[in-house]
């Protein structure tokens, strides 16, 4: 059933997929579908495409939507304890008990993200685990904001790409994306990749400012800026678990 929205938005309650939100956007050429962490399906479409046409496209992509929603359901939060091995580009995680009654996060000059927690705390407590997750994600976001935009700018200038804006997101389903307006989104979890793979993800999205699909022209362009190594780097990136922690 279509729900209330403004002239550029329609909301549907779908019996299988839950909430479907349709939004019309300027500059789009094709209908695009994404699924967020709450399993909600977001559909963006050009102004010249009707909501009925977009809904038919959703039906055609039903298997893909089911697959993504299943993947999201299967993502289990990481359990953190004193033995957890977790690192980003700049930090290595340490969980240490202390005699204080609160949790404290410290980022050291020698590259450690230390989370102090009460000596008598139950590390299995969901509340404490949630605090660990929030502390780590906050630190990861700060690190990503400091590094990724300036690295994007550097690589864009080096290889003569033009982009509009960049946003850092905690994304469940991809490492990055590029809109038809050349706005680039980067997943903050790519900070857990090697420098070479971080550059690969950025260059992948920069190539989409020129080639909007994954056709032969895209891979030829990506090869030209990755020393003819695009396919190998793509496979390496796919093998590394960068799902939400």
N, C-alpha and C positions, 0 to 999 in steps of 0.2 A: 504493500500500500504506500502510495506517495504521501510524504509528510510535509509539514510546513517548512518553508525556507524563503530566502529572498528570491528575486527574479533569476539569479544566476546559480541557485542551489536547490536541489531536491533531495529528500531523505526517504529511503525505503526501508521498511522492516521486512527482511527476507526470512522465510521460515527455516532455511538451513544456514545461511551465512550471517544472520544477525543484521546489524545496521549497515546499510549501503548509503553512502553519501555521494551524490553527483554534483560536481561543480564545473561550471563553464569558465574557461580561461582564455584570455587573448593570446594569440600567437601560436596556439597549439595546432598541429596538423592531424594528429591522430588521437584516438581515445586511449587513455592510460589508466591502469589499475594498480593499486598498491594495497597492502594489508598491514595494519599497525599492530602493536603489541597486545591490544585488547580484542584482536580478531576482527576489528571493524574494517570494512572494505571501502576504500575511497576511489572514486572514479572521476577523473578530470577529462573534459571533452571540449572540442572546439565549439564556437558559437554556431557554426553551420550544421552541427550534428544534433539531432533531437534526443531527448531523454529516452524515448522508446528505442531508438537505434542503439544508444549506449547500453541500455538494459539488455538488448539482444546480444551485444558484445560480451557482457558479463556472463550470460548463459553459455556462450561459446567457450568462455574461459573458466567454466565451472571446475573442471578438473584441476587447473592450475591453482585456483583459489583454495580448493580443498587441500591440495598439497602444501601450500604455504601455511594455512591455518594449522595443519597437522604438525608442520615443522615448529611453529611457534609453541604449540602445546607441549612438544617434546623437549623444549629448552628448559633444563633444570638449573636453578641457581647454583653457582659454585659454593661448596661448603668450605669455609676458611677456618684453619686452626694454625697452631704454631709451626706446623711442618709444611704448610702450603707453599708451593713454588709458583710465584706469580711475578711477572715483570712487565714493564713497558719500555719504551725507547730510553727513558731517563731514570726510571726507578725500579728498585727491587723491594718487594713487600716483606715487612717483618711485623709479626704480631707478638707483642710482649705484655706480660702482666705487670701491673704496678700496684702500689698501696693506696692509690687514690680511688675515689668512688665514681669516677666518671671516665668516659672514653676520650682519649686525646689523640689527635693526628699530628704527626710531625714529618716534614720533608727535610732531609738533611742535605748538607752540601756535598756529601760523598755518595749521593745517589740512592738513598734509602727512603722509602715511604714507611714510616713506623706508626703503627696504631697501638697505643697503650690502652689496656682495658683492666678493670678491677681484678685483683688477685683472686677473690672468691667467686667470680662470675662463672656461670655455666656457659661454656663456649657453644654448647648445642642449642642455646636459647634462640628461638626465631627472632626475638627482639634484638639480641646482640648481633646475630648474623645480618640482619637488616642494616644495622649501624655500620658494620664492616663494609657492606656493599655500597652504602651511600658515601662513606669516606673515600673508598677507592674510586668510585665513579666521579666524585667531585674532583679528586686529584687528577684523574685521567682527562677530564674535561678541561681543566686549567692547562695541563700540558699540551693538549691538542690545540687549544686556542692560541697558545704561544708559538707553536711550531708550524702547524699545517697551513694557515693563511700565508705566512711569509714564504714557505716552501712552494706553495702553489704559485705565488707571484714570481718567484725566482725561475721556476721551470717554464711558466708561461712566457716570460721575457726571453729566456734562453732559446725557446723553440718557436717564438713568434705566434703564440696563441692569444686569442682575445676572449675574455670571459667577463661576466657581469658582476655577480655577487658570489660569496662563498659562505656556507653555513656548516657548522659542526653539529652532528646529530648522534644520538644513541640509537642506532638503527638495528633492527632485528634481521633484516633480510638481504641487505647488500652492503658492500664496502663503500660505494659512492654512487652518485647519479648526476646527470647533467640535463637540465630542462631545455626546451626549445628556445628559451630566452637566454641560454648560456649561463644560467645560475647553477652553481656547482654545490652539491651536498657531499660532505665527507663524513664517514663513520668514525667517531672518536676512537673506536677499538682498533683502527689501523695503527695506532701508536704502539700496539703490541706486536707489530711486524718488524722485520729488519728494515734498515734504511733503504735498501734496494727495492723492497716490495712496497714500502710507503710511496716511493717515487713512481713505481709502476702504477699504483692505484690512481695517483694524481694525474699522471700522463694519460692513463686510460680515459679519465673524464675530460681532460683537455682535448683529446682527440675527438670526443663527441661534440665539441663545439664546432667541428668541421664536418664530421661524419656522424649522422644521427642514428645510425644502426650499426649492427655488427657484420656488415658485409665485407667483401674483399677490399674495398677502398679503406675501410676502417683499419683492418689488420695491416695493410700495407703502410698506412700512416703511422700506426703504433710501432711497427717494426722499425721505421725510420728514426724513431726517437728512443728506441730501446736496444740499439745495436743488433737488430734482427733477432731479438730474444723474446718477443711478445708472447708467443704461445707457451713457452717454457715458464715465464714469469706468471702467466695467468694460471697455469696448473699449480704452481707453488702457492699462490695466494689462496686458491680454492681449498687446498689441503689443510690450511691453518685455521684452527677454531677461533674465530673472532666474534662468536655470539656473545650476547650479554652475559656478564658475570653473575 
